[in-house]
């Protein structure tokens, strides 16, 4: 899903995704597998730096991405994958039935009461918040999803969000989730841009960008690729109501 591609589809509806995953068109998210935005190879340095292999990980809106499979092959031990589409869940459950580290469940990210509070060390989101911002109930449905993410994360757990949404669009809704976040921002050009600029010898690049005091990009910052992906590494603070940026999780831990 490209930036601005909301069109007239209800991306929060199971029927839309069931039809899409039944179509068999890999380029539109159907077929055997399809990775939105970035692959594990590109994301691996960031994941390895922030998410230990022993973490219990929740992959929301997993679709038919290879991200979980690649993480399991790289040593990650416990990844629960959920998606609103029963069609894709059955497809992926069958595909990965021999990989014990991966579990697949049909579930709506707005209602994850099946899981208890503070059940996960990390929640991974590669395009799901973007889809929810295009759903018929947006932005309320997206806020419900983020509140559930906050509930499911253990203190100092990580919500790793990969999105087309710039800080002007994403930081305000993150701050509505009912949980304090310490947010670090990384910006990564699209694979297509990387390929074009490298003349075929693509090497993923990722840049950490310090947010301003009000959680925005520096006023003089210019995106190399207008379609860049924004990656928010959001640490859940131990105390609700704490400021959502510039509070070190270790400092918060010490203060408690």
C-alpha positions as CSV (number, residue, x, y, z in Angstrom):
1,X,0.0,0.0,0.0
2,X,1.6,3.2,-1.1
3,X,1.5,6.5,0.7
4,X,-1.9,8.1,0.2
5,X,-3.5,4.9,-1.2
6,X,-6.7,4.9,0.8
7,X,-9.0,5.0,-2.3
8,X,-12.5,3.7,-1.5
9,X,-11.5,0.4,0.1
10,X,-12.3,-0.5,3.7
11,X,-8.9,-1.8,4.8
12,X,-10.3,-2.7,8.2
13,X,-12.8,-5.2,6.8
14,X,-12.1,-8.9,6.7
15,X,-14.0,-9.3,3.4
16,X,-11.6,-7.0,1.6
17,X,-8.5,-8.9,2.7
18,X,-10.1,-12.3,2.2
19,X,-10.8,-11.4,-1.4
20,X,-7.3,-10.0,-1.9
21,X,-5.6,-13.0,-0.5
22,X,-7.8,-15.3,-2.5
23,X,-6.9,-13.6,-5.8
24,X,-3.5,-15.2,-6.2
25,X,-2.0,-11.9,-7.4
26,X,1.3,-11.6,-5.6
27,X,1.8,-8.0,-6.6
28,X,-1.3,-7.0,-4.8
29,X,-0.7,-9.0,-1.6
30,X,-2.1,-12.3,-2.9
31,X,-0.2,-15.3,-4.1
32,X,2.4,-17.3,-2.2
33,X,4.0,-14.4,-0.3
34,X,4.4,-10.7,-0.4
35,X,6.4,-8.3,1.8
36,X,5.0,-4.8,2.3
37,X,7.5,-2.0,2.4
38,X,10.8,-3.6,3.6
39,X,12.3,-7.1,3.8
40,X,13.9,-8.7,6.9
41,X,17.4,-8.3,5.3
42,X,16.9,-4.5,5.3
43,X,15.3,-4.4,8.8
44,X,17.6,-6.9,10.5
45,X,20.2,-4.5,11.9
46,X,17.4,-2.5,13.6
47,X,15.6,-5.6,14.8
48,X,18.7,-7.2,16.2
49,X,19.7,-4.0,18.0
50,X,16.3,-3.6,19.7
51,X,14.6,-7.0,19.9
52,X,16.5,-9.9,21.4
53,X,15.9,-13.3,19.8
54,X,14.4,-14.7,23.0
55,X,11.6,-12.0,23.0
56,X,8.0,-12.9,22.7
57,X,7.0,-11.1,19.5
58,X,3.5,-10.3,18.2
59,X,3.3,-9.7,14.5
60,X,0.1,-7.7,13.8
61,X,-1.4,-7.8,10.3
62,X,1.1,-10.5,9.3
63,X,-0.5,-11.1,5.8
64,X,1.6,-13.4,3.7
65,X,4.9,-11.7,4.5
66,X,8.1,-13.7,4.9
67,X,9.3,-11.5,7.8
68,X,8.3,-13.9,10.5
69,X,9.8,-16.9,8.7
70,X,13.1,-15.1,8.1
71,X,13.2,-14.0,11.8
72,X,12.6,-17.6,12.9
73,X,15.4,-18.8,10.6
74,X,17.6,-16.1,12.2
75,X,17.1,-17.4,15.7
76,X,13.9,-15.7,17.0
77,X,12.1,-18.2,19.2
78,X,8.5,-17.1,19.7
79,X,6.5,-15.2,17.1
80,X,2.7,-15.0,17.2
81,X,1.2,-13.9,13.9
82,X,-2.3,-12.4,13.7
83,X,-4.3,-11.1,10.8
84,X,-8.0,-10.2,10.2
85,X,-8.2,-12.5,7.2
86,X,-8.9,-16.1,7.9
87,X,-7.9,-16.9,4.3
88,X,-4.3,-15.8,4.7
89,X,-4.0,-17.2,8.2
90,X,-4.9,-20.7,6.9
91,X,-2.4,-20.2,4.0
92,X,0.4,-19.2,6.3
93,X,-0.4,-21.8,8.9
94,X,-0.1,-24.5,6.2
95,X,3.1,-23.0,4.8
96,X,4.8,-22.8,8.2
97,X,3.4,-25.9,9.9
98,X,7.0,-27.3,10.3
99,X,8.3,-24.1,12.0
100,X,7.5,-24.4,15.7
101,X,8.5,-20.9,16.5
102,X,5.6,-19.5,14.5
103,X,2.0,-19.4,15.6
104,X,-0.9,-18.1,13.4
105,X,-4.3,-16.8,14.6
106,X,-7.2,-15.0,13.0
107,X,-7.8,-11.8,15.0
108,X,-8.9,-8.2,14.7
109,X,-6.1,-5.9,15.9
110,X,-8.8,-3.6,17.5
111,X,-10.0,-6.4,19.8
112,X,-7.1,-8.6,21.1
113,X,-8.7,-9.6,24.4
114,X,-7.6,-13.2,23.8
115,X,-4.2,-12.1,25.1
116,X,-3.6,-11.0,28.7
117,X,-2.1,-7.7,29.7
118,X,1.7,-7.4,29.3
119,X,1.9,-10.6,27.3
120,X,4.6,-9.5,24.7
121,X,8.1,-8.0,24.6
122,X,7.6,-6.6,21.1
123,X,4.8,-5.8,18.7
124,X,5.8,-5.5,15.1
125,X,3.7,-3.6,12.7
126,X,4.7,-3.4,9.0
127,X,1.9,-1.4,7.3
128,X,-1.0,-2.4,9.6
129,X,-1.5,1.1,11.2
130,X,-1.4,2.5,7.7
131,X,-4.2,0.1,6.7
132,X,-6.2,1.0,9.8
133,X,-5.9,4.7,9.0
134,X,-7.7,3.9,5.7
135,X,-10.4,1.9,7.4
136,X,-14.0,3.1,7.5
137,X,-13.7,3.7,11.3
138,X,-10.5,5.7,11.1
139,X,-9.0,7.2,13.2
140,X,-11.1,5.6,16.0
141,X,-10.2,2.0,14.9
142,X,-6.5,2.9,14.7
143,X,-6.6,4.4,18.2
144,X,-8.3,1.2,19.5
145,X,-5.5,-0.9,17.9
146,X,-2.8,1.3,19.5
147,X,-4.5,1.1,22.9
148,X,-4.5,-2.7,22.6
149,X,-0.8,-2.7,21.6
150,X,0.1,-0.6,24.7
151,X,-1.9,-3.0,26.9
152,X,-0.2,-6.1,25.5
153,X,3.3,-4.8,25.8
154,X,5.3,-5.3,29.0
155,X,6.9,-2.2,30.6
156,X,9.8,-1.1,28.4
157,X,8.5,-3.4,25.6
158,X,8.8,-2.2,22.0
159,X,6.2,-1.3,19.4
160,X,8.2,-1.2,16.2
161,X,6.1,0.6,13.6
162,X,7.1,0.6,9.9
163,X,4.9,3.1,8.0
164,X,4.5,5.7,5.3
165,X,3.2,8.1,7.9
166,X,5.5,11.1,8.8
167,X,5.7,12.3,12.4
168,X,3.0,14.9,11.7
169,X,0.6,12.1,11.0
170,X,1.8,9.3,13.3
171,X,3.1,10.9,16.5
172,X,-0.2,12.5,17.5
173,X,-2.1,9.2,17.2
174,X,0.7,7.4,19.1
175,X,0.2,9.9,21.9
176,X,-3.5,9.1,22.0
177,X,-2.9,5.4,22.8
178,X,-3.2,5.9,26.6
179,X,0.4,5.0,27.2
180,X,3.7,6.9,27.4
181,X,6.2,6.2,24.7
182,X,9.9,6.9,24.3
183,X,10.1,7.2,20.5
184,X,13.2,6.9,18.3
185,X,12.7,7.6,14.5
186,X,14.6,6.0,11.7
187,X,14.0,6.8,8.0
188,X,14.6,4.3,5.2
189,X,14.2,4.9,1.4
190,X,12.1,2.5,-0.5
191,X,13.8,-0.5,-2.1
192,X,12.9,0.9,-5.5
193,X,14.6,4.2,-4.7
194,X,17.7,2.4,-3.3
195,X,17.9,0.2,-6.5
196,X,17.6,3.3,-8.7
197,X,20.3,5.3,-6.9
198,X,22.7,2.4,-6.6
199,X,22.4,1.4,-10.2
200,X,21.6,-2.2,-9.4
201,X,23.9,-2.7,-6.4
202,X,21.4,-2.0,-3.7
203,X,22.5,-1.6,-0.1
204,X,19.8,-0.8,2.4
205,X,20.4,2.5,4.2
206,X,18.7,3.6,7.4
207,X,19.1,7.0,9.1
208,X,18.3,7.8,12.7
209,X,16.7,11.3,12.9
210,X,16.3,13.1,16.2
211,X,12.7,14.4,16.7
212,X,12.1,17.9,17.9
213,X,10.7,18.6,21.4
214,X,7.1,18.4,20.0
215,X,7.9,15.1,18.2
216,X,8.4,16.3,14.7
217,X,11.1,16.2,12.0
218,X,13.7,19.0,12.3
219,X,12.5,22.0,10.2
220,X,15.5,21.8,7.9
221,X,15.3,18.0,7.3
222,X,14.8,17.0,3.6
223,X,13.8,13.4,2.6
224,X,16.1,11.9,0.1
225,X,13.2,9.7,-1.2
226,X,9.7,11.3,-1.0
227,X,8.2,7.9,-0.5
228,X,10.5,6.9,2.3
229,X,9.4,4.6,5.1
230,X,9.3,5.9,8.7
231,X,10.3,3.4,11.4
232,X,9.3,4.3,14.9
233,X,10.9,2.4,17.7
234,X,8.5,3.1,20.6
235,X,9.5,1.9,24.1
236,X,6.6,1.6,26.4
237,X,7.3,3.6,29.6
238,X,6.6,2.0,32.9
239,X,4.3,4.8,34.1
240,X,1.2,5.9,32.2
241,X,1.1,9.6,31.5
242,X,4.8,10.0,31.1
243,X,6.1,12.1,28.3
244,X,6.2,10.2,25.0
245,X,9.7,11.1,23.9
246,X,13.2,11.7,25.3
247,X,12.6,9.6,28.4
248,X,15.2,6.8,28.5
249,X,13.6,3.4,29.3
250,X,16.5,2.7,31.5
251,X,16.1,5.9,33.4
252,X,12.4,5.2,33.8
253,X,13.2,1.7,35.1
254,X,15.7,3.2,37.7
255,X,13.2,5.7,38.8
256,X,10.7,3.0,39.7
